[in-house]
Amino acid sequence: MLLTLGKTDIRHAHLHDESGNTVYKINTPHLSSHTTIHRGHWHTVARIDWHWGQSATFHVDGHKMKSKHFIRKRGWIHNTYTFSGPDGVRYEWKQRGDTYELRTKDGHHTVALFHPPHWHLLRSNEKASLEIFPAGHHVADTIVMTLRTKVEAGVGIKVEIEIEVEV
C-alpha cells in the first residue's frame, strides 16, 4: 500500500492511496495539545494527548497508554524507536539516510518505508510517501500513529518520530 501525504506536515495531513482516496486524516488543531487520527471518514484510530515535559498519552480502542510505555528510543546516536504492535510483535523505526524504515525487531521483515518529500528544479517535486508492505497491512493504523514529519525552515526536511520519548 502506497500512501502519499497531501501536505508536508503530517500533523495536519491527509494520506491518499494511489487512486487519490483519503485513507487517513490526521488533525492537530492550531495551538492544540492533541492529535486525532481517522481512517476513512469516521473511524477514529487514535487520539494522542501531548503533555509538555511528560509522556504523551495515546487513546486507542478504549485503552490509554503513555508513550514511555508504548514506544522507546534506543541508543544515543541513531534515531531508533521500538514499540510492540497490537499483534504482539516488536517493531523498530530506524533512520536510513533520509528515509525511515520500519522492521520487525528481529530484522527479518521490512514492514514500511517513509520517504520524505523531495523538491526539484527541473522536474516535478515528489510528495512524502509511506509505503506499507504486505507484512504490515494488519498494523497500518499503528504505523501511521507512530510517524511524523516536519519541515524546519531554512534547514530542509527533518524526519522524526512523533513521540516525546523518555529515555
C-alpha positions, 0 to 999 in steps of 0.5 A: 500500500502506497500512501502519499501525504497531501501536505508536508506536515503530517500533523495536519495531513491527509494520506491518499492511496494511489487512486487519490482516496483519503485513507487517513486524516490526521488533525492537530488543531492550531495551538492544540495539545492533541492529535486525532487520527481517522481512517476513512471518514469516521473511524477514529484510530487514535487520539494522542494527548501531548503533555509538555515535559511528560509522556504523551498519552495515546487513546486507542480502542478504549485503552490509554497508554503513555508513550514511555510505555508504548514506544522507546528510543534506543541508543544515543546516536541513531534515531531508533524507536521500538514499540510492540504492535497490537499483534504482539510483535516488536517493531523498530523505526530506524533512520536510513539516510533520509528515509525511515524504515520500519522492521520487525525487531528481529530484522527479518521483515521490512514492514514500511518505508517513509520517504520524505518529500523531495523538491526539484528544479527541473522536474516535478517535486515528489510528495512524502510517501509511506509505503506499507508492505504486505507484512504490515497491512494488519498494523497500518493504523499503528504505523501511521500513529507512530510517524511524523514529519516536519519541515524546519525552515531554512534547514530542509526536511527533518524526519522524526518520530512523533513521540516525546520519548523518555529515555 
